[in-house]
Amino acid sequence: MKWLRKIDFERFGPLIALVVLFTVSSITSEFFLQTQNLLNIFRQVSYTGIIALGMTFVIVGGGIDLSVGSLMALAGGVGILTLNYFGGGAGAVALALDAAVLVGLAGGAVNGLLVTVGRVAPFIATLGTMAVYRSLTLYIADAGEYRASSQPFGDLGMGAALGVPIPVWVLIALTAVFAVVLNQTPFGRYLCAVGSNERVARYSAIRVNWIRFSTYAIVGAAVGVAAFLSAARMSSMSSSGGGLNCELDAIAAVIIGGTSLAGGRGSIVGTLIGVVILGIVNNMLSMWGVSPYLQGTVKGAVIIGTALIQRRRQ
């Protein structure tokens, strides 16, 4: 068993967990390996996955963002309103994407300003904006649903390239881009330094506030992209249910992927693995006939368990 000791479980743990879960799922269900089922899993997790990629930057920097679910509903709703206002054609779809991303970016910037300039604790700041963004979403739609009647919009949401849903391609592309940013750029190195020790980072002439502000802007933009794709899939966005509990899934995926809740280190690829793990767990619970109301229990238990493991390591 000496070979077990040589494995870096802290680094490869999420990948090992994914392989084990994939193997168990394949054995226990004859439908799991069907191509359509696998594509459905990846499509379903792609929206939360895009947000989780941005959330990785926030958590690596020592922060947290609880407002992403509410912001997703607001960005998606504004995107649909923009789409309808400009007629629903191909040009309007592009403008809807711009509007959703800008709303997400603005919401993330507000969070960043509250945390950096306002010096409000990230948990409190984003808890407050979570309520604000949801309230604005409900007010604009009069607690109803945002609906789009655009054929190009719906085609994009349900479209595929090479047999793979478009949201999955977006998730893969953003994973590659964000991995380069975190691992291969000065920004990524500075972010890890800020998350590890803010005081030392300041003494090293790192612009701590700018780095932290940027992380909230990044996750906000990611929320805008996810909101646009999610709205396109259903050609609608619920003002009350849109993005509901999305923050739980995103945070769970990030910490399952190996990112430290204390900040200072993280992995974009690990987050992608965490997203897929959650997707497989949800899929298998459904196949086993487990009530969907218990899926939150599993996610909560995973978050708590992972946090306890990280605490012991520290």
C-alpha positions in Angstrom: 0.0 0.0 0.0 3.0 2.3 -0.2 1.8 3.6 -3.6 -1.2 5.1 -1.9 1.0 7.3 0.2 2.7 8.7 -2.9 -0.6 9.9 -4.3 -1.2 13.6 -3.7 -4.9 13.3 -2.6 -5.1 17.0 -1.9 -4.4 17.7 -5.6 -6.0 14.6 -7.2 -8.7 13.9 -4.7 -11.5 15.5 -6.8 -10.5 13.6 -9.9 -10.3 10.3 -7.9 -13.7 11.0 -6.5 -15.1 11.6 -9.9 -13.7 8.4 -11.3 -15.1 6.4 -8.4 -18.5 8.0 -8.6 -18.6 7.5 -12.4 -17.7 3.8 -12.0 -20.3 3.2 -9.3 -23.0 5.0 -11.3 -22.1 3.0 -14.4 -22.5 -0.3 -12.4 -25.7 0.6 -10.5 -27.6 2.0 -13.5 -27.9 0.7 -17.0 -29.1 4.0 -18.3 -26.2 6.1 -16.9 -23.8 5.6 -19.8 -26.3 6.4 -22.4 -25.1 9.3 -24.6 -28.3 11.4 -24.1 -28.1 11.0 -20.3 -24.5 12.1 -20.2 -25.3 15.1 -22.4 -28.2 16.0 -20.2 -26.0 16.0 -17.1 -23.5 18.3 -18.7 -26.2 20.6 -20.1 -27.8 20.9 -16.6 -24.6 21.6 -14.8 -23.2 24.0 -17.4 -25.2 27.1 -16.1 -24.1 26.6 -12.5 -20.7 25.6 -13.7 -20.1 28.9 -15.5 -20.9 30.7 -12.3 -18.8 28.4 -10.2 -15.8 29.2 -12.4 -16.2 32.8 -11.5 -16.9 32.0 -7.8 -13.5 30.2 -7.7 -11.7 33.6 -8.1 -13.8 35.1 -5.3 -13.1 32.3 -2.8 -9.4 32.1 -3.7 -9.3 35.8 -2.8 -10.8 35.1 0.6 -14.3 36.2 -0.2 -17.7 34.7 -0.8 -20.7 35.8 -3.0 -24.2 34.8 -1.9 -26.0 37.0 -4.4 -25.2 35.1 -7.6 -28.6 33.3 -7.7 -30.6 36.5 -7.4 -28.3 38.3 -9.8 -28.8 35.5 -12.3 -32.6 36.1 -12.3 -32.1 39.8 -12.7 -29.6 39.6 -15.5 -31.7 37.0 -17.3 -34.8 39.1 -16.9 -33.2 42.2 -18.2 -31.7 40.2 -21.1 -35.2 39.0 -22.1 -36.7 42.6 -21.8 -33.9 43.8 -24.1 -34.5 41.0 -26.5 -38.2 41.8 -26.7 -37.7 45.5 -27.0 -35.4 45.2 -30.1 -37.7 42.7 -31.9 -36.2 39.3 -31.1 -34.0 39.0 -34.2 -30.4 37.8 -34.4 -29.2 41.4 -33.6 -31.6 41.5 -30.6 -30.1 38.2 -29.3 -26.7 39.8 -29.4 -27.9 42.9 -27.5 -29.7 40.6 -25.0 -26.4 38.9 -24.3 -24.7 42.3 -23.9 -27.4 43.4 -21.5 -27.3 40.3 -19.4 -23.5 40.4 -19.1 -23.5 44.2 -18.3 -26.2 43.7 -15.5 -24.1 40.8 -14.1 -21.0 42.9 -14.3 -22.7 45.8 -12.6 -24.1 43.6 -9.8 -20.6 42.1 -9.2 -19.1 45.6 -9.2 -21.5 46.7 -6.5 -20.5 43.7 -4.4 -16.9 44.5 -5.0 -17.3 48.1 -4.0 -19.1 47.2 -0.8 -16.4 44.7 0.2 -13.4 46.9 -0.8 -14.4 50.5 -0.4 -17.2 50.0 2.1 -15.2 47.5 4.1 -18.3 45.4 4.6 -17.7 41.7 5.3 -18.3 39.7 2.1 -20.9 37.5 3.7 -23.0 40.5 4.9 -22.5 42.5 1.8 -23.6 39.8 -0.6 -26.4 38.6 1.7 -27.8 42.2 1.5 -27.4 42.4 -2.3 -29.0 39.0 -2.7 -32.2 40.4 -1.2 -31.8 43.6 -3.3 -31.3 41.9 -6.6 -34.2 39.4 -6.0 -36.5 42.3 -5.0 -35.6 44.3 -8.1 -36.3 41.2 -10.3 -39.7 40.7 -8.7 -40.6 44.4 -8.9 -39.7 44.7 -12.6 -41.8 41.6 -13.5 -44.5 42.3 -11.0 -43.6 38.9 -9.4 -44.3 37.2 -12.7 -42.2 35.6 -15.4 -40.1 37.1 -18.1 -41.0 35.6 -21.5 -39.3 35.7 -24.9 -41.0 35.0 -28.2 -37.9 34.9 -30.3 -37.1 31.9 -32.4 -33.4 32.6 -32.8 -33.2 33.0 -29.0 -34.8 29.6 -28.4 -32.8 27.9 -31.1 -29.6 29.2 -29.4 -30.6 27.9 -26.0 -31.4 24.4 -27.3 -28.7 24.4 -30.0 -25.7 22.1 -30.2 -22.4 22.0 -32.0 -20.9 18.6 -33.0 -23.7 17.0 -30.9 -22.7 18.8 -27.8 -25.0 21.5 -26.3 -23.8 25.1 -26.8 -23.8 25.9 -23.0 -21.3 23.0 -22.5 -19.0 24.4 -25.1 -19.2 27.8 -23.3 -18.3 26.1 -20.0 -15.3 24.3 -21.5 -14.1 27.5 -23.2 -14.4 29.6 -20.0 -12.6 26.8 -18.0 -9.6 27.0 -20.4 -9.5 30.9 -20.2 -10.0 31.1 -16.5 -7.4 28.4 -15.8 -4.8 30.4 -17.8 -5.8 33.6 -15.9 -5.5 31.9 -12.5 -2.4 29.8 -13.1 -0.4 31.7 -15.8 -0.8 35.4 -15.2 0.4 38.0 -12.6 -3.3 38.6 -11.6 -3.6 34.9 -10.6 -0.4 35.0 -8.5 -1.5 38.2 -6.9 -4.9 36.8 -6.1 -3.4 33.8 -4.4 -1.1 36.1 -2.4 -4.1 38.2 -1.3 -6.1 35.2 -0.3 -3.2 33.7 1.7 -2.1 36.8 3.6 -3.6 40.2 2.9 -1.1 42.1 5.1 1.9 40.5 3.4 0.3 41.2 0.0 -0.1 44.9 0.9 3.6 45.1 2.0 4.5 43.5 -1.4 2.8 46.5 -3.2 -0.1 44.4 -4.5 -3.2 46.4 -5.1 -5.3 44.3 -2.7 -8.6 46.2 -3.2 -8.4 46.2 -6.9 -7.7 42.5 -7.0 -10.6 41.7 -4.8 -12.9 44.0 -6.7 -11.9 42.3 -9.9 -12.9 38.9 -8.6 -16.5 40.1 -7.9 -16.6 41.7 -11.3 -15.5 38.4 -12.9 -18.1 36.3 -11.1 -20.7 38.9 -12.0 -19.9 38.7 -15.7 -20.0 34.9 -15.5 -23.4 35.1 -13.9 -24.6 37.3 -16.9 -23.4 34.7 -19.4 -25.1 31.9 -17.4 -28.3 33.9 -17.1 -28.4 34.5 -20.8 -27.9 30.8 -21.7 -30.4 29.6 -19.1 -33.0 32.1 -20.3 -32.4 31.0 -23.8 -33.0 27.4 -23.0 -36.5 28.0 -21.6 -37.2 31.3 -23.5 -38.1 32.6 -20.1 -36.9 33.5 -16.6 -38.9 33.2 -13.4 -38.6 36.3 -11.2 -39.0 34.1 -8.1 -37.5 30.8 -9.0 -34.8 31.9 -11.5 -31.3 31.1 -10.1 -32.8 29.9 -6.8 -30.1 28.2 -4.6 -27.6 28.6 -7.4 -25.1 30.0 -4.9 -25.3 26.8 -3.0 -24.4 24.7 -6.0 -21.6 27.1 -7.1 -20.0 27.2 -3.7 -20.3 23.4 -3.3 -18.7 22.8 -6.7 -15.8 25.1 -5.9 -14.9 23.5 -2.5 -15.4 20.0 -3.8 -12.9 20.9 -6.5 -10.3 21.6 -3.9 -10.4 25.3 -3.5 -9.7 26.3 0.1 -12.5 28.1 1.9 -9.8 30.1 3.7 -8.5 31.4 0.4 -5.0 31.5 -1.1 -5.3 28.4 -3.4 -7.7 26.9 -5.8 -8.2 25.2 -9.1 -10.4 26.0 -12.1 -10.2 22.5 -13.4 -11.0 21.2 -10.0 -14.1 23.4 -9.9 -15.1 21.9 -13.3 -14.7 18.4 -11.8 -16.7 19.5 -8.7 -19.5 20.7 -11.0 -19.6 17.3 -12.8 -19.6 15.4 -9.5 -22.6 17.3 -8.3 -24.3 16.7 -11.6 -23.7 13.0 -11.5 -24.9 12.9 -7.8 -28.2 14.6 -8.7 -28.6 12.4 -11.8 -28.1 9.2 -9.8 -30.4 10.3 -6.9 -33.1 10.8 -9.5 -32.5 7.4 -11.1 -32.5 5.7 -7.7 -35.9 7.3 -6.9 -34.6 9.6 -4.1 -36.9 12.6 -3.6 -35.5 15.7 -5.2 -36.2 17.5 -2.0 -33.3 15.6 -0.4 -30.8 16.7 -3.0 -30.1 19.8 -1.0 -29.3 17.6 2.0 -26.6 15.8 0.0 -25.1 19.1 -1.2 -25.1 20.6 2.3 -23.5 17.5 3.8 -20.8 17.6 1.0 -20.1 21.3 1.8 -19.8 20.6 5.6 -17.7 17.5 5.1 -15.3 19.2 2.7 -15.0 22.1 5.1 -14.2 19.8 8.0 -11.5 18.0 5.9 -9.9 21.3 4.9 -9.9 22.4 8.5 -8.1 19.2 9.6 -5.5 19.7 6.9 -4.9 23.3 8.0 
